[in-house]
Amino acid sequence: MILTNMEEILSESVCGFHQYAFTTPVQLKYVSRNLCQMLGYSREAFEEEKDFYTELVHPADREKYCAFLQNMS
């Protein structure tokens, strides 16, 4: 089977991935099908709530994660 685009290629692997747009404010722009399956949520769940993915980050890591995103924008 020949895979023709990046999502197809990465969806055939075990990993999940997401993509942010480093604008002001930072926005989650894409969530892979694999990540949705691993976490047990639909893409719509990520699209409907702005900070949905951030809320999934472990509470002990959330502050550092948010600071990282802010520094990237």
C-alpha positions in Angstrom: 0.0 0.0 0.0 1.4 3.4 -1.0 0.6 6.3 1.5 0.2 9.6 -0.2 -0.1 12.3 2.5 1.3 13.0 5.9 -1.8 12.2 7.9 -2.2 8.9 6.2 1.5 8.0 6.9 1.3 9.1 10.5 -2.1 7.4 11.1 -0.5 4.1 10.2 1.9 4.5 13.1 1.2 4.0 16.8 1.8 7.6 17.7 -0.8 10.4 17.9 -0.1 14.0 17.0 -1.5 17.5 17.2 -0.6 20.8 15.7 -0.9 24.3 17.1 -1.0 27.6 15.2 1.3 29.9 17.2 -0.9 33.0 16.8 -2.2 35.2 19.6 -3.9 33.4 21.2 -2.3 30.0 20.5 -4.8 27.7 18.8 -5.0 24.0 18.5 -5.4 23.5 14.7 -5.3 19.7 14.2 -5.6 16.5 16.1 -4.8 13.2 14.5 -7.2 10.3 14.3 -4.8 8.2 16.3 -4.5 10.7 19.1 -8.3 10.9 19.4 -8.5 7.1 19.5 -5.7 6.9 22.2 -7.4 9.5 24.4 -11.0 8.3 23.7 -12.3 11.6 22.4 -13.7 12.7 19.1 -12.1 15.5 17.0 -15.2 17.5 17.6 -14.5 17.5 21.4 -11.1 19.2 20.7 -12.6 21.6 18.2 -15.6 22.7 20.4 -13.6 23.6 23.5 -10.6 25.9 23.1 -8.6 24.5 26.0 -9.7 20.9 25.8 -6.3 19.4 25.1 -4.6 21.6 27.8 -7.1 20.2 30.3 -5.9 16.7 29.4 -2.3 17.5 30.4 -1.5 16.2 33.8 -2.1 18.9 36.5 1.5 18.7 37.6 2.7 19.5 34.1 -0.1 21.9 33.0 1.6 25.1 34.1 4.8 24.3 32.3 2.9 23.2 29.2 0.9 26.5 29.1 4.1 28.5 29.6 5.7 26.6 26.7 2.8 27.4 24.4 2.9 31.1 25.4 6.6 31.2 24.7 6.1 29.8 21.3 3.6 32.5 20.2 
